[in-house]
Amino acid sequence: MVGRLASTDGSVITSHTCDGVSHTWVSYEPAADHKKGEVQKVYYGTRWTKFKGDTTGVRYRGEIPQARHTYAYLNTGYPCLNEKQVAIGETTFSGPDTLKNPNGMFMIEELARIALQRCDNAKDAVKLMGKLAEEYGYGDGGECLTVADKNEVWCFEILGNGKHSKGAVWAAQRVPDDHISISCNIPRIGKIDKKDKKNFLCSDNVEKVAIEHGLWDGQGEFKFYKAYHGNYGDGKNFRERDFYVFSQLAPSQNFTYYMDELPFSVKPDEKVDVRKVMELFRSTFEGSQFDMTQNWKMELTAKDGSKKIITSPVANPWLTADTRNTLNTIAPGTVEFSRTLAVCWCSYSTVIQLRNWLPDSVGGICWYAVDNPAESPRIPLFAGGTTLPDGFSFCGQKQYKEDCILWQFRRPNRLATVAWQKSRKRVEEEISKIEKLSFDSVSKLTKTTKAEELNALTANIYETAVKAWNQMEKDFWMAYGRGF
C-alpha cells in the first residue's frame, strides 16, 4: 500500500499476490440499473471456477437487497477494481479457529465484489463491508483487504465473532498519505483510536469478542493483531516479507528482524514509483539473510585449470518441499525455507495504480500478471476497459489449456526455473521490454481516451508478451533439450 504523497507521481497504490489455486480468468462486469425490490444473491465458491458462468462447486448462501445502481468492475479471483477507481487487494491471516462460523453468509471475495459494485470511495467500501458482515454473518477465516481509492488507502481486517454467532469483528486503519504499509498473511493493525474516525474504524464488539474467547484478558492496552493473530506470525505483526519491504523502502529506520513489532506504516526514505512496487513483487530476498539460494554452491573448473566456487546454475528460490528435503538430507542446512514475495504457486498478482488527476476510466490501472511474479510480465487492465482478449476467458488451474493466459506464461516460466541461473537474464530482459512498452503506451493516453482504445492497448501488450514468452519457451527447449 502506498499513500499518494509517498508515491513519485501522486498515485495511490494497492497490490495483491493471489497465491494458490484461485481462478485466473478475468472479465469486465458492466454497470447496471436495478428495480426497486430486487435482491442480490450471494454465493460460495466463485473463486475456483474455470470460466465466467461456471457453476461447478458454487453454492447459494443467501441474498441481500440490491442497490438501484451498480458500478462496473474488474472480476478477478478476488474482485479488484471498479470504474470509480476503487481498488482492493487481499491477504489471508486465518486467525483463531474458534471465531469462524461456517454458516455466515459472506466469504471475503463476495464482500469485495459488493463493495466495488456499490462504492465510489475506499472509506465507504470499508464501512459497507463491515456493516454487511455484521448484519448477515461472515463465514470466512481471518482476512485483510487493502482498500484504496484515488486519494487514500485503508487496511481492513475482519474475522467471524464465534462458531455459533452470526456477525463479525473487524477493524480498519488508514495509511497516512506520506506512508507505505504492507500486509502479508498476518494482521497488522495494533492500537485502535476509536475517537479518531478519520484514521480508524471498527466494529463495536472488537474488544468484547476478544475477552469472550479468551484472546485478551481485558487488562492493559488492546492491540488488534495480538488478540486476533493466527499461527503464522507467532504473535508478532510481521515476518520476512513485511520486514524486507520496510527495510528496502525505509533503510534509515534500521529495522531488525528480531524486533517485537513493526510499525503499521512507515514514511519511505524516497518516494515510491509503481515500478518499484513491481520490482518488490519479483523479490526472492536475494543477497539477504533469507536468500534460499545462498548455500547452493558448486566448484567450477576453468579452461586453464583454475577452480572457483560459484552459485549453482540450477539454484532457484522456488523449490518444492521434496527437493528441499532431498538437498537437506544430502547436506543438512543447504536450504532454509523463507516465504518470498514471488512464489511459483501464485495464481495471479495485481499492482493497482489510482490517479486522481485523470478521469477514472484512464486513471485506474490494474497491472495484472499470472503465475510467478518474478517471471511474468504485467498487462495493464484499465478501470474504463470493457473487453479482454480471449486468453483471459479460461482458468488453467484445473485443466491444461494451451491458449489460456495461465499456461501461456506458466510453460516457459517452469522451464526457466529449472536452470534459473542460466535463464533469469533472458526472463528479466523480456519483462523489462514489456514493462517499457507498457509504460510508453500508457504515457500517450489522454483524458479523452475511449474504452475501445484502452481495450486495444491491453490487447497489444498481451499479444506482444505472449509472442515473446512463446519464443522464449522454444529457445529454452533448444537450450535444455538434452538436459538441464
Secondary structure as the mmCIF struct_conf table of DSSP 4:
data_model
#
loop_
_struct_conf.conf_type_id
_struct_conf.id
_struct_conf.beg_label_comp_id
_struct_conf.beg_label_asym_id
_struct_conf.beg_label_seq_id
_struct_conf.end_label_comp_id
_struct_conf.end_label_asym_id
_struct_conf.end_label_seq_id
STRN STRN1 VAL A 2 VAL A 2
TURN_TY1_P TURN_TY1_P1 ARG A 4 ALA A 6
STRN STRN2 SER A 7 SER A 7
BEND BEND1 THR A 8 GLY A 10
STRN STRN3 VAL A 12 ASP A 19
BEND BEND2 GLY A 20 VAL A 21
STRN STRN4 SER A 27 GLU A 29
HELX_LH_PP_P HELX_LH_PP_P1 PRO A 30 ALA A 31
STRN STRN5 ALA A 32 ASP A 33
TURN_TY1_P TURN_TY1_P2 LYS A 36 GLY A 37
STRN STRN6 VAL A 39 TYR A 44
HELX_RH_3T_P HELX_RH_3T_P1 THR A 46 TRP A 48
BEND BEND3 LYS A 50 LYS A 50
STRN STRN7 PHE A 51 PHE A 51
TURN_TY1_P TURN_TY1_P3 LYS A 52 GLY A 53
TURN_TY1_P TURN_TY1_P4 THR A 56 GLY A 57
STRN STRN8 ARG A 59 PRO A 65
HELX_LH_PP_P HELX_LH_PP_P2 GLN A 66 ALA A 67
BEND BEND4 ARG A 68 ARG A 68
STRN STRN9 HIS A 69 THR A 70
STRN STRN10 TYR A 73 ASN A 75
BEND BEND5 GLY A 77 TYR A 78
STRN STRN11 LEU A 81 ASN A 82
TURN_TY1_P TURN_TY1_P5 GLU A 83 LYS A 84
BEND BEND6 GLN A 85 GLN A 85
STRN STRN12 ALA A 87 SER A 94
HELX_RH_3T_P HELX_RH_3T_P2 ASP A 97 LEU A 99
TURN_TY1_P TURN_TY1_P6 PRO A 102 ASN A 103
BEND BEND7 MET A 105 MET A 105
STRN STRN13 PHE A 106 PHE A 106
HELX_RH_AL_P HELX_RH_AL_P1 ILE A 108 ARG A 118
BEND BEND8 ASP A 120 ASN A 121
HELX_RH_AL_P HELX_RH_AL_P2 ALA A 122 TYR A 136
STRN STRN14 TYR A 138 TYR A 138
BEND BEND9 ASP A 140 ASP A 140
STRN STRN15 GLY A 142 ALA A 148
BEND BEND10 LYS A 150 ASN A 151
STRN STRN16 VAL A 153 LEU A 159
BEND BEND11 ASN A 161 ASN A 161
TURN_TY1_P TURN_TY1_P7 LYS A 163 HIS A 164
BEND BEND12 GLY A 167 GLY A 167
STRN STRN17 VAL A 169 ARG A 174
HELX_LH_PP_P HELX_LH_PP_P3 VAL A 175 PRO A 176
TURN_TY1_P TURN_TY1_P8 ASP A 177 ASP A 178
STRN STRN18 ILE A 180 SER A 181
BEND BEND13 CYS A 184 ILE A 186
TURN_TY1_P TURN_TY1_P9 LYS A 194 LYS A 195
TURN_TY1_P TURN_TY1_P10 LYS A 197 ASN A 199
STRN STRN19 PHE A 200 CYS A 202
TURN_TY1_P TURN_TY1_P11 ASP A 204 GLU A 207
HELX_RH_AL_P HELX_RH_AL_P3 LYS A 208 GLU A 212
TURN_TY1_P TURN_TY1_P12 HIS A 213 GLY A 214
BEND BEND14 LEU A 215 LEU A 215
BEND BEND15 GLY A 218 GLY A 218
BEND BEND16 GLY A 220 GLY A 220
HELX_RH_AL_P HELX_RH_AL_P4 PHE A 224 TYR A 228
TURN_TY1_P TURN_TY1_P13 ASN A 231 GLY A 235
BEND BEND17 LYS A 236 ASN A 237
HELX_RH_AL_P HELX_RH_AL_P5 GLU A 240 LEU A 249
HELX_RH_3T_P HELX_RH_3T_P3 PRO A 251 GLN A 253
TURN_TY1_P TURN_TY1_P14 TYR A 257 TYR A 258
BEND BEND18 MET A 259 ASP A 260
BEND BEND19 PHE A 264 PHE A 264
STRN STRN20 SER A 265 VAL A 266
BEND BEND20 ASP A 269 GLU A 270
STRN STRN21 VAL A 272 VAL A 272
HELX_RH_AL_P HELX_RH_AL_P6 VAL A 274 PHE A 281
TURN_TY1_P TURN_TY1_P15 ARG A 282 ARG A 282
TURN_TY1_P TURN_TY1_P16 GLU A 286 GLY A 287
BEND BEND21 SER A 288 SER A 288
TURN_TY1_P TURN_TY1_P17 GLN A 289 PHE A 290
TURN_TY1_P TURN_TY1_P18 MET A 292 ASN A 295
STRN STRN22 LYS A 297 THR A 301
TURN_TY1_P TURN_TY1_P19 LYS A 303 ASP A 304
BEND BEND22 GLY A 305 GLY A 305
STRN STRN23 LYS A 307 THR A 311
TURN_TY1_P TURN_TY1_P20 PRO A 313 VAL A 314
BEND BEND23 PRO A 317 PRO A 317
HELX_RH_AL_P HELX_RH_AL_P7 ALA A 321 ILE A 330
BEND BEND24 ALA A 331 ALA A 331
TURN_TY1_P TURN_TY1_P21 PRO A 332 GLY A 333
BEND BEND25 THR A 334 THR A 334
BEND BEND26 LEU A 341 ALA A 342
TURN_TY1_P TURN_TY1_P22 CYS A 344 TRP A 345
STRN STRN24 CYS A 346 LEU A 354
TURN_TY1_P TURN_TY1_P23 ASN A 356 TRP A 357
BEND BEND27 LEU A 358 LEU A 358
HELX_RH_AL_P HELX_RH_AL_P8 ASP A 360 GLY A 363
STRN STRN25 ILE A 365 VAL A 370
BEND BEND28 ASP A 371 ASP A 371
TURN_TY1_P TURN_TY1_P24 PRO A 373 GLU A 375
BEND BEND29 SER A 376 SER A 376
STRN STRN26 ILE A 379 PHE A 382
TURN_TY1_P TURN_TY1_P25 ALA A 383 GLY A 384
HELX_RH_3T_P HELX_RH_3T_P4 ASP A 390 SER A 393
STRN STRN27 PHE A 394 PHE A 394
BEND BEND30 GLN A 397 GLN A 399
TURN_TY1_P TURN_TY1_P26 GLU A 402 ASP A 403
BEND BEND31 CYS A 404 CYS A 404
HELX_RH_AL_P HELX_RH_AL_P9 ILE A 405 VAL A 418
TURN_TY1_P TURN_TY1_P27 ALA A 419 ALA A 419
HELX_RH_AL_P HELX_RH_AL_P10 TRP A 420 SER A 443
TURN_TY1_P TURN_TY1_P28 LYS A 444 LYS A 444
TURN_TY1_P TURN_TY1_P29 LYS A 447 THR A 448
HELX_RH_AL_P HELX_RH_AL_P11 ALA A 451 TYR A 480
TURN_TY1_P TURN_TY1_P30 GLY A 481 ARG A 482
#
